[in-house]
């Protein structure tokens, strides 16, 4: 979920470590907020692929820094072992571990996600994933497309759709039998609402994290409110694209908005940046994914 250009320039790296060092073991607290939910459109049970495999024997992951476990173990570093999709951490118990067992992950799971990736990078990642001929590919992408310095820099919805369709075509060309599990983009408005009253989170956000949503977190003026609403609207639109494009493919399951709807708290966030999921957050993502992948029917 990390966008290097929008949130972490090299000159801010030392500043992040300084903030964390000074504040040490400061307690992370947050208040509950409300989140706009995307319009729900139920899929008919008949839309499910009749041959959906609820016990895939291999898993490949594509996406952004969330799937790389960025900032979950230490500051400014990927930590793929805690990835919700393919990690080996015994606390997280990734989707791959839950499906394959701890001993089955090696050689049967691959993580092609990239920290900072946006939807435009997804076709290339999907090409790499398709080479493995996995039973299942997981997709988590889109937060970096909304998290930019300004709302005008957010990826247009039409471009987002075109890139996701291209990624799906790439997979179908090279791995036509691979199933796809697509998660919704997390609720960035909720992230702002649970962190805006926390001094630590705001100090870190002020270094340049997701300025389109988190910049000037205390500003409740009309312009700031409109800016955040624009980001939230764009996230909802991205999720609608993920849902509708996935629905056209009989071997694709969208999470039904489960990740967007999840009422996460500060306990699920990284202690290093109050933005990415920490170990607990990664575990919650793994739970959601396992439930949806192994369900007899796709999420409504």
Secondary structure per residue as TSV (DSSP state, phi and psi in degrees):
chain	resnum	aa	ss	phi	psi
A	1	X	-	360.0	-0.5
A	2	X	-	-85.2	129.3
A	3	X	-	-109.8	107.8
A	4	X	H	-58.2	-42.3
A	5	X	H	-72.1	-28.4
A	6	X	H	-95.4	-21.2
A	7	X	H	-130.8	-30.1
A	8	X	-	-136.3	95.6
A	9	X	-	-86.4	157.5
A	10	X	H	-51.2	-35.8
A	11	X	H	-71.1	-13.5
A	12	X	H	-93.7	-9.6
A	13	X	H	-59.4	-48.8
A	14	X	H	-63.7	-34.2
A	15	X	H	-64.6	-39.2
A	16	X	H	-60.9	-47.4
A	17	X	H	-63.7	-35.7
A	18	X	H	-64.8	-44.6
A	19	X	H	-59.9	-47.6
A	20	X	H	-63.0	-41.9
A	21	X	H	-62.9	-43.4
A	22	X	H	-67.7	-38.3
A	23	X	H	-86.8	-17.4
A	24	X	T	53.9	-123.6
A	25	X	T	-93.5	31.0
A	26	X	-	-54.0	138.0
A	27	X	-	-70.0	139.3
A	28	X	-	-96.0	116.4
A	29	X	-	-127.8	159.7
A	30	X	-	-155.6	163.6
A	31	X	-	-108.4	156.0
A	32	X	-	-76.8	142.0
A	33	X	-	-131.4	177.4
A	34	X	-	-104.1	154.7
A	35	X	-	-134.5	137.3
A	36	X	-	-71.6	134.0
A	37	X	-	-102.2	142.4
A	38	X	-	-70.6	154.4
A	39	X	-	-61.0	127.3
A	40	X	-	-88.9	131.8
A	41	X	-	-128.1	109.8
A	42	X	-	-71.6	140.4
A	43	X	-	-89.2	138.7
A	44	X	-	-70.2	142.6
A	45	X	G	-53.8	-28.1
A	46	X	G	-68.7	-15.9
A	47	X	G	-75.1	-14.3
A	48	X	S	-70.5	138.2
A	49	X	-	-64.5	127.0
A	50	X	T	-62.6	-22.1
A	51	X	T	-107.5	25.8
A	52	X	-	-59.5	125.5
A	53	X	-	-90.3	113.9
A	54	X	S	-83.7	-3.2
A	55	X	S	-132.7	62.2
A	56	X	-	-60.2	144.5
A	57	X	S	-98.4	-0.9
A	58	X	-	-154.0	147.2
A	59	X	E	-136.9	130.9
A	60	X	E	-118.6	145.1
A	61	X	E	-121.0	139.6
A	62	X	E	-130.2	157.7
A	63	X	E	144.3	-143.5
A	64	X	S	-119.5	-155.4
A	65	X	T	-68.1	-22.0
A	66	X	T	-60.9	-45.9
A	67	X	T	-72.0	-17.2
A	68	X	T	-88.8	-3.8
A	69	X	T	69.8	28.3
A	70	X	T	-60.3	135.3
A	71	X	T	62.4	15.8
A	72	X	S	-86.9	-24.4
A	73	X	S	-113.2	-38.2
A	74	X	S	-155.5	164.3
A	75	X	T	-68.9	136.1
A	76	X	T	61.1	32.1
A	77	X	-	-138.6	143.2
A	78	X	-	-70.2	150.3
A	79	X	-	-142.5	70.2
A	80	X	G	-60.6	-18.9
A	81	X	G	-67.0	-17.7
A	82	X	G	-105.1	10.9
A	83	X	-	-57.4	133.8
A	84	X	T	-59.7	-26.7
A	85	X	T	-89.8	-49.5
A	86	X	T	-131.2	8.6
A	87	X	-	-68.4	167.4
A	88	X	-	-111.5	-3.7
A	89	X	-	-59.8	133.0
A	90	X	T	-73.8	-20.9
A	91	X	T	-79.6	-44.9
A	92	X	T	-68.8	-43.1
A	93	X	-	52.2	72.9
A	94	X	-	-57.9	168.8
A	95	X	H	-55.8	-43.2
A	96	X	H	-62.2	-42.9
A	97	X	H	-63.7	-42.0
A	98	X	H	-66.7	-32.3
A	99	X	H	-85.8	-40.5
A	100	X	H	-105.6	-15.0
A	101	X	-	84.9	154.6
A	102	X	G	-58.2	-36.4
A	103	X	G	-79.6	-13.2
A	104	X	G	-93.6	-7.2
A	105	X	S	-68.1	-45.1
A	106	X	T	-63.5	125.7
A	107	X	T	85.2	-8.4
A	108	X	T	-128.9	11.1
A	109	X	E	-144.6	146.6
A	110	X	E	-142.8	139.4
A	111	X	E	-116.8	106.3
A	112	X	-	-105.5	11.1
A	113	X	-	-68.2	158.4
A	114	X	-	-134.7	130.9
A	115	X	T	-61.5	131.0
A	116	X	T	89.2	-3.8
A	117	X	-	-67.1	144.1
A	118	X	-	-115.9	176.5
A	119	X	G	-58.1	-28.9
A	120	X	G	-63.5	-24.3
A	121	X	G	-85.9	-7.7
A	122	X	H	-65.4	-41.3
A	123	X	H	-56.4	-40.9
A	124	X	H	-64.8	-43.9
A	125	X	H	-61.4	-40.1
A	126	X	H	-66.0	-33.3
A	127	X	H	-60.7	-44.2
A	128	X	H	-64.6	-42.3
A	129	X	H	-64.5	-39.8
A	130	X	H	-63.4	-30.0
A	131	X	H	-62.7	-26.2
A	132	X	T	-78.5	-14.3
A	133	X	T	50.7	51.2
A	134	X	-	-74.1	158.6
A	135	X	S	-70.0	-31.6
A	136	X	E	-141.8	138.2
A	137	X	E	-117.1	131.5
A	138	X	E	-100.0	143.2
A	139	X	E	-127.7	122.5
A	140	X	E	-136.3	110.0
A	141	X	-	-154.0	154.9
A	142	X	-	126.3	-25.9
A	143	X	H	-63.0	-39.6
A	144	X	H	-69.0	-22.8
A	145	X	H	-72.0	-27.7
A	146	X	H	-93.5	-31.1
A	147	X	-	-85.3	92.7
A	148	X	S	-129.4	176.5
A	149	X	S	-64.5	-37.1
A	150	X	S	-137.4	161.5
A	151	X	G	-67.5	-28.1
A	152	X	G	-68.7	-18.7
A	153	X	G	-88.8	-5.6
A	154	X	S	-62.8	146.0
A	155	X	-	-61.8	126.7
A	156	X	-	-58.8	147.1
A	157	X	H	-60.3	-39.8
A	158	X	H	-62.7	-39.8
A	159	X	H	-68.4	-37.9
A	160	X	H	-60.9	-44.7
A	161	X	H	-63.2	-45.8
A	162	X	H	-60.6	-41.4
A	163	X	H	-68.9	-39.3
A	164	X	H	-68.5	-40.2
A	165	X	H	-63.2	-39.5
A	166	X	H	-64.2	-39.6
A	167	X	H	-64.2	-42.2
A	168	X	H	-66.5	-38.2
A	169	X	H	-63.9	-40.7
A	170	X	H	-60.3	-44.1
A	171	X	H	-64.9	-44.9
A	172	X	H	-66.2	-30.6
A	173	X	H	-68.5	-40.8
A	174	X	H	-101.4	-21.8
A	175	X	-	-145.2	70.3
A	176	X	T	-62.7	-20.4
A	177	X	T	-99.6	0.2
A	178	X	-	-74.4	132.2
A	179	X	E	-82.3	156.2
A	180	X	E	-129.7	130.3
A	181	X	E	-114.0	119.9
A	182	X	E	-112.8	124.2
A	183	X	-	-93.2	153.2
A	184	X	-	-73.9	158.4
A	185	X	-	-71.5	134.4
A	186	X	-	-59.8	159.2
A	187	X	-	-81.0	99.7
A	188	X	H	-71.8	-27.0
A	189	X	H	-67.0	-38.5
A	190	X	H	-65.4	-38.6
A	191	X	H	-56.3	-46.5
A	192	X	H	-63.0	-42.2
A	193	X	H	-68.4	-33.1
A	194	X	H	-86.9	-14.7
A	195	X	H	-107.8	-11.7
A	196	X	T	-70.7	-18.2
A	197	X	T	-99.1	9.4
A	198	X	-	-107.7	121.5
A	199	X	H	-62.4	-39.8
A	200	X	H	-64.3	-47.4
A	201	X	H	-61.3	-41.5
A	202	X	H	-68.3	-35.5
A	203	X	H	-62.5	-40.7
A	204	X	H	-72.4	-43.8
A	205	X	H	-58.4	-36.8
A	206	X	T	-64.6	-11.6
A	207	X	T	-76.6	-9.1
A	208	X	T	124.4	23.6
A	209	X	S	-86.2	120.9
A	210	X	S	44.6	59.4
A	211	X	H	-58.4	-32.4
A	212	X	H	-58.6	-34.8
A	213	X	H	-104.9	-43.2
A	214	X	H	-97.6	-10.0
A	215	X	T	-62.5	141.6
A	216	X	T	48.5	57.7
A	217	X	T	-58.7	-27.1
A	218	X	T	-85.5	-10.6
A	219	X	-	-73.0	116.5
A	220	X	-	-111.7	20.8
A	221	X	S	-70.0	167.8
A	222	X	H	-58.9	-41.4
A	223	X	H	-66.2	-43.2
A	224	X	H	-66.6	-40.9
A	225	X	H	-62.8	-42.9
A	226	X	H	-65.9	-37.7
A	227	X	H	-61.3	-48.0
A	228	X	H	-65.2	-37.7
A	229	X	H	-64.3	-35.3
A	230	X	H	-66.3	-39.9
A	231	X	H	-65.5	-44.8
A	232	X	H	-62.4	-40.6
A	233	X	H	-62.6	-38.4
A	234	X	H	-68.5	-39.7
A	235	X	H	-61.3	-43.8
A	236	X	H	-60.7	-40.1
A	237	X	H	-66.8	-41.0
A	238	X	H	-60.0	-43.0
A	239	X	H	-64.7	-33.8
A	240	X	H	-66.2	-37.6
A	241	X	H	-63.1	-48.3
A	242	X	H	-58.3	-42.3
A	243	X	H	-65.4	-49.7
A	244	X	H	-72.0	-38.3
A	245	X	H	-68.0	-42.7
A	246	X	H	-61.9	-37.6
A	247	X	H	-63.4	-21.2
A	248	X	T	-79.0	-13.5
A	249	X	S	-107.6	118.9
A	250	X	T	-64.8	-14.4
A	251	X	T	-109.1	26.1
A	252	X	E	-121.9	134.6
A	253	X	E	-122.2	125.4
A	254	X	E	-91.3	150.3
A	255	X	-	-76.8	4.5
A	256	X	T	71.4	16.8
A	257	X	T	86.1	12.8
A	258	X	H	-61.8	-41.9
A	259	X	H	-70.2	-42.5
A	260	X	H	-60.5	-40.2
A	261	X	H	-80.0	-15.2
A	262	X	-	-62.1	128.9
A	263	X	-	-87.5	66.8
A	264	X	-	-67.3	157.0
A	265	X	-	-124.6	-179.3
A	266	X	G	-59.8	-24.9
A	267	X	G	-65.5	-23.1
A	268	X	G	-92.2	-1.3
A	269	X	B	-99.6	156.3
A	270	X	-	-62.5	135.1
A	271	X	T	-71.2	-12.4
A	272	X	T	-89.1	-30.5
A	273	X	T	-138.4	-3.6
A	274	X	S	50.1	40.7
A	275	X	S	-142.7	-55.7
A	276	X	S	-80.8	158.0
A	277	X	B	-68.5	141.1
A	278	X	-	-86.3	-166.1
A	279	X	H	-57.4	-44.1
A	280	X	H	-64.1	-40.7
A	281	X	H	-64.5	-40.8
A	282	X	H	-61.7	-39.5
A	283	X	H	-64.3	-38.7
A	284	X	H	-65.8	-39.1
A	285	X	H	-63.3	-39.7
A	286	X	H	-63.8	-40.5
A	287	X	H	-61.2	-46.4
A	288	X	H	-61.3	-45.7
A	289	X	H	-63.2	-46.5
A	290	X	H	-61.8	-42.7
A	291	X	H	-60.5	-41.9
A	292	X	H	-76.8	-36.6
A	293	X	H	-69.6	-35.8
A	294	X	H	-94.2	-1.0
A	295	X	S	-68.7	146.9
A	296	X	S	-65.4	-28.8
A	297	X	S	-127.0	152.9
A	298	X	-	-68.3	155.1
A	299	X	-	-57.9	145.1
A	300	X	-	-73.6	360.0
